[in-house]
Amino acid sequence: MQGQRTWEKAYQHHRRKVQDAQPLVDTRAPLSLSHLCLKLKKLKLEEERLAVIDRDNRLLLERVSCIMRTRGQTERNNCTCKSRN
């Protein structure tokens, strides 16, 4: 009888532990490191690309404004002839 009682006690203790069990799997996203999220090389390349676009736009604007000032006539002075040799 004593063995039966200790077994029932152990079994009830086990049942309580099973009922109170919490999930152990971590389903949260991993922590992201700031130096990996901030891609400095990519930002630098984007900045350089925008600088080239701004420069090209400025040159085009100068050409268009020159054409508008001269009423569509091309200026021969700006043309530099380059030798093919």
C-alpha positions in Angstrom: 0.0 0.0 0.0 2.9 2.4 0.8 4.4 1.8 -2.6 1.0 2.6 -4.3 0.7 5.9 -2.4 4.2 7.1 -3.3 3.5 6.1 -6.9 0.3 8.1 -6.9 2.0 11.1 -5.4 4.8 11.0 -8.0 2.2 10.6 -10.7 0.2 13.6 -9.5 3.4 15.7 -9.3 4.2 14.6 -12.8 0.7 15.6 -14.0 1.0 19.1 -12.4 4.4 19.6 -14.1 3.0 18.6 -17.5 0.0 20.9 -17.0 2.2 23.8 -16.0 4.7 23.3 -18.8 5.4 26.3 -21.0 6.6 26.2 -24.6 10.3 26.5 -25.0 10.6 27.3 -28.7 11.6 30.9 -29.3 9.6 32.1 -32.3 10.8 35.7 -32.2 12.9 37.2 -34.9 16.6 37.3 -34.2 18.2 40.5 -33.0 19.6 42.4 -36.0 23.0 44.2 -35.6 23.0 47.8 -36.6 26.2 47.6 -38.5 24.8 44.8 -40.7 21.5 46.6 -41.3 23.1 49.9 -42.3 24.8 49.2 -45.6 27.4 52.0 -45.9 28.8 50.9 -49.2 25.4 50.8 -50.8 24.6 54.3 -49.4 27.9 55.6 -50.8 27.3 54.1 -54.2 23.8 55.6 -54.3 25.2 59.0 -53.3 27.7 58.9 -56.1 25.1 57.8 -58.6 22.9 60.7 -57.6 25.8 63.1 -57.8 26.5 62.0 -61.4 22.8 62.4 -62.3 22.8 65.9 -60.8 25.9 66.8 -62.7 24.4 65.5 -66.0 21.2 67.4 -65.3 23.0 70.6 -64.7 25.0 70.2 -68.0 21.7 69.5 -69.9 20.1 72.5 -68.3 23.0 74.7 -69.4 22.7 73.4 -73.0 19.0 73.8 -73.2 19.2 77.4 -71.7 21.9 78.2 -74.3 19.7 76.9 -77.1 16.7 79.0 -75.8 18.9 82.1 -75.5 20.1 81.8 -79.1 16.7 80.8 -80.4 17.7 77.4 -81.6 20.8 78.4 -83.4 23.8 76.3 -82.5 26.9 77.9 -81.3 30.0 77.0 -83.4 32.4 78.4 -80.7 31.7 75.6 -78.2 32.5 72.9 -80.7 36.2 71.8 -80.4 37.4 69.9 -83.4 39.5 66.9 -82.4 42.2 65.5 -84.6 41.7 61.8 -85.6 45.4 61.2 -85.6 
